[in-house]
Amino acid sequence: MTAARGLGVIAAALMVAGVSGCAMFNRGTLHYSRTTTVGHELIDLKDAKDKGALSEEEYAKAKKDILEGGPVKLEATCSGKR
């Protein structure tokens, strides 16, 4: 391996280590801000329930979260099963 290639490999390894280290030490505070109106969120939520994307229980919990002013916390699954 040539010296230039060796330095390139070392530089790439340091970059990967640096990027992964940033995520590991990122302990900042998450701030939530609404970018839509409560009414629009409720309309979107009802639409999702009507299309079968949410169960009645998920809909009720999300609606409560929206009306209380906080972020909506739903459990997501990749398989589509709840």
Secondary structure, DSSP 8 states (H G I E B T S, - for coil): --HHHHHHHHHHHHHHHHHHHHHHT----------S-HHHHHHHHHHHHHTTSS-HHHHHHHHHHHHHTS-------SSS--
